[in-house]
Amino acid sequence: MRNKLSKALEIVWLITSILCFITAGHQTLNEGISKSYIFFIFSFVALIMFLLRKQMRKSNKLNNSND
């Protein structure tokens, strides 16, 4: 059950990153980078969170299989 929750959180972070990036691109085209840079930052942070969660899940999976 815990592994399913970790996988779901990974997907949520990935979707958040993609949506923020798309929003940032759209906002940049319409209003310029000064109004959209925060979406690029959110996109980057969400991508980092996705990668960290994925690494943690894989690490826990390896530790559980070695026990």
Stockholm file with secondary structure:
# STOCKHOLM 1.0

chainA/1-67         MRNKLSKALEIVWLITSILCFITAGHQTLNEGISKSYIFFIFSFVALIMFLLRKQMRKSNKLNNSND
#=GR chainA/1-67 SS CHHHHHHHHHHHHHHHHHHHHHHHHHHHHHHCHHHHHHHHHHHHHHHHHHHHHHHHHHHHHHHHHHC
#=GC SS_cons        CHHHHHHHHHHHHHHHHHHHHHHHHHHHHHHCHHHHHHHHHHHHHHHHHHHHHHHHHHHHHHHHHHC
//
